[in-house]
Amino acid sequence: MSAATYMIISACGFSLMGLCVKLASLRGFPVMEMIAARAAVSLVLSYWDVRRLGLAPLGNKKALLLLRSVLGLLALIAVYTSLTRLPLAEATLIQYLNPLFTALFAWLFLDERIHMQTVICVLLGLLGLVCIAQPMALGGPTLPLVAVGIGLFGAAGSGAAYTLIRYLSRFEHPSVIVLYFPLVCLPATLALGWREFIMPIGSDWLLLLAIGVFTQIGQIGLTRGVALESAAKATALSYIQVVFAACLGILVLGETLSTGTLLGALLILGGALINQARPRRLVATVDQTERDERA
């Protein structure tokens, strides 16, 4: 499959994960317990996948794999916290400012060029995010500043983690990169948050399980998508998750879909389509240049 297909699958998986996190928070589950549930499911599935493929579980770049996992954990705590404090669409749109940070970090540390299509995609995505958020300048309600700040921290941390994934994909199999995260995440969340954990009852178990399963789908799609395409170009496609989240918020949580949200969705989808377009006469030259850079 193409990088675009993997990123769309990732966006769908993470949108459903966000919905499950929102529902679990309404039932009183703390952020650390939800992250621990996610990590437990991911650890089982990831280890099974690594053993199935006959890979070395600990990989080659152990220090960088560990750093990626720590950055991802910090970002995840911020993202889950913002999901519990903001409406689903708004929390998702703030999180998906991460392509800006990814493009910046990849340019600074990986020397990846930022193509004009990606710049247009990011600008349209940002404009779409402004429309959906409906700040006071547009006559809409403002968002809590603390929650917004937490969400922005999560976006920056995600951008740093995605940049490391792009670098590590040159040396590590995507399944190994995915496995490292729950290896770090599960013991860390158990150590930091076990005192606040509550016992799941009935369908709570299925909800916590769903957080882990949808996260795994999203993470695998993300890792494979970033491995196949430049970090900035691949993650710019993740703006589509905002549209998915808005639809789920309406259908499941009863959140309203304003004119601004509809306009923002059109801008985001338009940017994603532009990001995937390449002038035909340049395709062969660009592809050859990218192969030479990897050599």
C-alpha positions as CSV (number, residue, x, y, z in Angstrom):
1,M,0.0,0.0,0.0
2,S,1.0,3.6,-0.5
3,A,2.1,6.0,2.3
4,A,-1.2,7.9,1.8
5,T,-3.2,4.8,2.3
6,Y,-1.3,4.0,5.5
7,M,-1.8,7.5,6.8
8,I,-5.5,7.4,6.2
9,I,-5.8,4.1,8.0
10,S,-3.7,5.7,10.8
11,A,-6.0,8.7,11.0
12,C,-9.1,6.5,11.2
13,G,-7.6,4.3,13.9
14,F,-6.5,7.3,16.0
15,S,-9.9,9.0,15.6
16,L,-11.7,5.9,17.0
17,M,-9.1,5.8,19.8
18,G,-9.8,9.4,20.6
19,L,-13.5,8.6,20.8
20,C,-12.9,5.7,23.2
21,V,-10.7,7.9,25.3
22,K,-13.4,10.5,25.5
23,L,-16.0,7.9,26.5
24,A,-13.7,6.3,29.1
25,S,-13.0,9.7,30.6
26,L,-16.8,10.3,31.0
27,R,-16.8,7.0,32.9
28,G,-14.2,8.3,35.3
29,F,-11.1,6.6,34.1
30,P,-7.9,8.6,34.8
31,V,-5.5,9.4,31.9
32,M,-2.7,7.1,33.2
33,E,-5.0,4.1,33.4
34,M,-6.2,4.6,29.8
35,I,-2.6,4.9,28.6
36,A,-1.7,1.7,30.5
37,A,-4.6,-0.1,28.9
38,R,-3.5,1.1,25.5
39,A,0.1,0.0,26.2
40,A,-0.8,-3.4,27.5
41,V,-2.8,-4.3,24.4
42,S,-0.1,-2.8,22.1
43,L,2.6,-4.8,23.9
44,V,0.9,-8.1,23.3
45,L,0.1,-7.4,19.7
46,S,3.5,-5.8,18.9
47,Y,5.5,-8.6,20.5
48,W,3.4,-11.2,18.6
49,D,4.1,-9.3,15.3
50,V,7.8,-9.1,16.0
51,R,8.1,-12.8,16.8
52,R,6.0,-13.7,13.8
53,L,8.4,-11.8,11.5
54,G,11.5,-13.3,13.2
55,L,12.9,-9.9,14.2
56,A,15.2,-9.0,17.1
57,P,12.8,-7.3,19.6
58,L,15.4,-4.8,21.0
59,G,16.5,-3.5,17.6
60,N,19.8,-1.8,16.6
61,K,19.5,1.8,17.7
62,K,18.4,1.2,21.2
63,A,19.1,4.7,22.6
64,L,17.2,6.4,19.9
65,L,14.3,3.9,20.1
66,L,14.2,4.6,23.9
67,L,14.2,8.4,23.2
68,R,11.4,8.1,20.7
69,S,9.4,6.1,23.2
70,V,9.9,8.7,26.0
71,L,9.0,11.6,23.7
72,G,5.9,9.6,22.6
73,L,4.9,9.0,26.2
74,L,5.1,12.6,27.2
75,A,3.2,13.6,24.1
76,L,0.6,11.0,24.7
77,I,-0.1,12.1,28.3
78,A,-0.6,15.6,26.9
79,V,-2.9,14.4,24.1
80,Y,-5.1,12.3,26.4
81,T,-5.3,15.1,28.9
82,S,-6.5,17.5,26.2
83,L,-9.0,14.9,25.0
84,T,-10.6,14.8,28.5
85,R,-10.8,18.6,28.8
86,L,-11.8,19.7,25.3
87,P,-14.5,18.6,22.7
88,L,-13.3,15.7,20.5
89,A,-12.9,17.8,17.3
90,E,-11.1,20.7,19.0
91,A,-8.7,18.4,20.9
92,T,-7.9,16.5,17.7
93,L,-7.3,19.7,15.7
94,I,-4.9,21.1,18.2
95,Q,-3.0,17.7,18.3
96,Y,-2.8,17.8,14.5
97,L,-0.7,20.9,14.5
98,N,2.1,18.3,14.7
99,P,2.9,18.4,11.0
100,L,4.2,21.9,11.5
101,F,6.6,20.6,14.2
102,T,7.4,17.5,12.2
103,A,8.3,19.5,9.1
104,L,10.5,21.9,11.2
105,F,12.3,19.1,13.1
106,A,12.8,17.0,9.9
107,W,14.3,20.1,8.2
108,L,16.6,20.9,11.1
109,F,17.7,17.4,12.0
110,L,17.2,15.2,8.9
111,D,17.9,17.8,6.3
112,E,14.6,16.9,4.5
113,R,13.3,19.4,2.0
114,I,9.9,20.9,2.5
115,H,8.1,20.7,-0.9
116,M,5.7,23.4,-2.0
117,Q,2.8,21.0,-1.9
118,T,3.4,20.3,1.8
119,V,3.6,24.0,2.6
120,I,0.3,24.6,0.9
121,C,-1.2,21.5,2.7
122,V,0.0,22.8,6.1
123,L,-1.3,26.3,5.4
124,L,-4.7,25.1,4.3
125,G,-4.7,22.7,7.3
126,L,-4.0,25.5,9.7
127,L,-6.7,27.7,8.1
128,G,-9.1,24.7,8.5
129,L,-8.1,24.3,12.1
130,V,-8.9,28.0,12.8
131,C,-12.3,27.6,11.2
132,I,-13.1,24.5,13.3
133,A,-11.8,26.0,16.5
134,Q,-13.9,29.1,16.0
135,P,-11.8,31.6,18.0
136,M,-13.3,34.8,19.3
137,A,-12.3,36.7,16.1
138,L,-14.7,34.5,14.2
139,G,-17.5,34.9,16.6
140,G,-17.2,31.5,18.2
141,P,-16.4,30.4,21.8
142,T,-12.8,30.4,23.1
143,L,-11.1,27.3,24.4
144,P,-9.5,27.0,27.9
145,L,-5.9,28.3,27.6
146,V,-4.4,25.6,29.9
147,A,-6.0,22.8,27.9
148,V,-4.9,24.4,24.6
149,G,-1.3,24.7,26.0
150,I,-1.4,21.0,27.0
151,G,-2.6,20.1,23.5
152,L,0.2,22.2,21.9
153,F,2.8,20.4,24.0
154,G,1.4,17.1,22.8
155,A,1.6,18.3,19.2
156,A,5.2,19.3,19.6
157,G,6.1,16.0,21.3
158,S,4.4,14.1,18.6
159,G,6.3,16.0,15.9
160,A,9.6,15.1,17.6
161,A,8.6,11.5,17.9
162,Y,7.5,11.3,14.2
163,T,10.8,12.8,13.1
164,L,12.7,10.1,15.1
165,I,10.5,7.4,13.5
166,R,11.5,8.7,10.1
167,Y,15.1,8.5,11.0
168,L,14.8,5.1,12.7
169,S,13.0,3.7,9.7
170,R,16.3,3.7,7.9
171,F,17.7,1.1,10.4
172,E,14.7,-0.6,12.1
173,H,11.7,-2.6,11.0
174,P,8.4,-0.6,11.7
175,S,7.2,-3.5,14.0
176,V,10.3,-3.0,16.2
177,I,9.7,0.7,16.4
178,V,6.1,0.1,17.4
179,L,7.1,-2.5,20.0
180,Y,9.4,-0.2,21.9
181,F,6.7,2.3,22.8
182,P,4.6,0.0,25.0
183,L,7.8,-1.5,26.5
184,V,8.5,2.0,27.9
185,C,4.9,3.2,28.3
186,L,3.4,0.3,30.3
187,P,5.9,0.2,33.2
188,A,6.0,4.1,33.3
189,T,2.3,4.5,33.6
190,L,1.9,1.7,36.1
191,A,4.6,3.3,38.3
192,L,3.2,6.8,38.0
193,G,-0.5,6.3,38.1
194,W,-1.5,3.0,39.7
195,R,-2.9,4.7,42.9
196,E,-5.6,6.4,40.8
197,F,-6.6,3.4,38.8
198,I,-10.3,2.2,39.1
199,M,-11.6,-1.3,38.5
200,P,-13.4,-1.7,35.2
201,I,-16.9,-3.1,35.3
202,G,-18.7,-4.9,32.5
203,S,-18.4,-3.0,29.2
204,D,-15.6,-0.9,30.6
205,W,-13.2,-3.8,29.8
206,L,-14.3,-3.6,26.1
207,L,-13.8,0.1,26.0
208,L,-10.3,0.0,27.4
209,L,-9.5,-2.9,25.0
210,A,-10.8,-0.8,22.1
211,I,-8.4,2.0,23.1
212,G,-5.5,-0.4,22.7
213,V,-6.7,-2.0,19.5
214,F,-7.5,1.3,17.7
215,T,-4.2,2.7,18.9
216,Q,-2.3,-0.2,17.4
217,I,-4.1,0.2,14.1
218,G,-3.2,3.9,14.1
219,Q,0.4,3.4,15.2
220,I,1.1,0.7,12.6
221,G,-0.4,2.9,9.8
222,L,1.6,5.9,11.0
223,T,4.9,4.1,11.3
224,R,4.6,2.5,7.9
225,G,3.4,5.7,6.3
226,V,6.3,7.7,7.6
227,A,8.7,5.0,6.6
228,L,7.5,5.3,3.0
229,E,7.4,9.1,2.6
230,S,9.2,12.1,3.9
231,A,8.2,13.0,7.5
232,A,6.6,16.3,6.6
233,K,4.6,15.0,3.6
234,A,3.3,11.9,5.4
235,T,2.2,13.6,8.6
236,A,0.5,16.5,6.7
237,L,-2.0,13.9,5.6
238,S,-2.9,13.2,9.2
239,Y,-5.0,16.4,9.2
240,I,-7.8,14.1,7.8
241,Q,-8.2,12.8,11.4
242,V,-9.8,16.1,12.3
243,V,-12.6,15.4,9.9
244,F,-13.0,11.9,11.2
245,A,-13.1,13.2,14.8
246,A,-15.7,15.8,14.0
247,C,-18.0,13.2,12.4
248,L,-17.6,10.9,15.4
249,G,-18.2,13.7,17.8
250,I,-21.5,14.4,16.1
251,L,-22.7,10.8,15.6
252,V,-21.7,9.4,19.0
253,L,-21.2,12.3,21.4
254,G,-23.9,14.6,20.1
255,E,-21.5,17.5,19.4
256,T,-22.7,20.0,16.9
257,L,-21.1,20.6,13.5
258,S,-21.0,24.3,12.7
259,T,-20.5,26.0,9.4
260,G,-16.9,26.7,10.4
261,T,-16.3,23.0,11.0
262,L,-17.7,22.2,7.5
263,L,-15.5,24.8,5.9
264,G,-12.5,23.7,7.9
265,A,-13.1,20.1,6.8
266,L,-13.1,21.1,3.1
267,L,-9.9,23.1,3.6
268,I,-8.2,20.2,5.3
269,L,-9.2,17.6,2.7
270,G,-8.2,20.0,-0.1
271,G,-4.8,20.4,1.4
272,A,-4.4,16.7,1.8
273,L,-5.2,16.1,-1.8
274,I,-2.8,18.9,-2.9
275,N,-0.1,17.4,-0.7
276,Q,-0.3,14.1,-2.7
277,A,-0.1,15.8,-6.1
278,R,3.1,15.9,-8.1
279,P,3.6,17.4,-11.5
280,R,4.0,14.3,-13.8
281,R,7.1,15.7,-15.5
282,L,8.9,16.0,-12.1
283,V,8.0,12.6,-10.7
284,A,10.9,10.7,-12.2
285,T,13.4,13.4,-11.3
286,V,12.2,13.7,-7.7
287,D,12.0,9.9,-7.1
288,Q,15.5,9.5,-8.5
289,T,16.8,12.3,-6.3
290,E,15.3,10.8,-3.2
291,R,16.8,7.4,-4.1
292,D,20.2,9.1,-4.5
293,E,19.8,10.8,-1.1
294,R,19.1,7.5,0.6
295,A,22.1,5.8,-1.1
